[in-house]
Amino acid sequence: MSQEDKVNKWIEENYEWFSGEVRTNIAKNQMKQFADDLIQEMVMSLYKITPERWDKIENEGVGIGYYLLSGAGLALRSSSSPFYRKIRKERINAREQGLPNSDRNLFETGKVYEEYNECFYQCYKREYDKLHWYLKTLMDRYWLQGWTLDDLHTHYKISKRHLTNDLNEGIYTIRRNCKECDN
């Protein structure tokens, strides 16, 4: 069984339990606003664990659940953790502000692609195809199908802040790689 299969299986079997534990025991009171982001970040961190580390955690009797819960507690309360820097500290709103240092709203919907010059359109298609499937799905639903952040949040059960950061990451990647075409 591949590492990704192990992670997927663990998530399928334990996601509800883990989510409940984070909401009731870790991200509570003043921190409950970060519960969704914390759950997503910790689940995504499972994909970064090496197979050797995974086996060590399981074989020492600690278990993946305890590993994630202790990591979630540390990440939420630390002022130097990646979670703090990425989620708690940053307060950007892609719908209203777009990317930092950008003079226009990147997520205006309803624009017709013919308005873009041919260079940008070709570059956009090429770079869009290179994106991770998750980012492509979000961008497709948000831009092409006209879903709102609320719609994405309701459908996928992912926090709006996490969705905003992911949408920003996708468009920033495309804009950075198509800079010569973006006027």
C-alpha positions, 0 to 999 in steps of 0.5 A: 500500500502506498503512502498516499493510500495509507493517508487516504484510508486513515482520513476516511476512517478517522476524519469525523473523530479527528474533526470532533476532537479538534472542535471540542478539545483544541479549537474552542472558545476564542479559537473556534474561528480557526477550527476549520483551517486547523483541521484542513492544515493538519490533514494536509500535513499527513501527506507530507509525512514520510513513510518511515515517519508514519511507520515509526509513529504507528509502531511506537504506539503513539498513533496518527490520531494522537500525533495530529491532535498534539500537533494541532494543539501546538500549531494553534497556540504557537506564535511561530508555527506555520499555521500562525503565519499562514492563517492566524496572522494573515488577514487577507480577503481575496474577494475585496483586496485581491493579491497584495500589491495588486491594483485590481480585484483578481476574482471578479467573476463574469468577465468574458475570456475574449476580453483577454488578449490571446497571449494571456489566454494561451498562457492562462490555459497552459498554466491552469493545466499545470495546477494541482487538481485541487486548485483547478477544481476550486478555480473552475467552480469559482470562476467558470461556474460562478460559485461564491465562497459561501457555496464552496464552503458549504459544498466542501466543508473547507473554511472560507479563509482556507479557500481564499488562500488557495484561490489566491495561490492559484491565481498568483501562480498563473499571474506570476507565470504569465506576467509578460502577457498581463497588461 
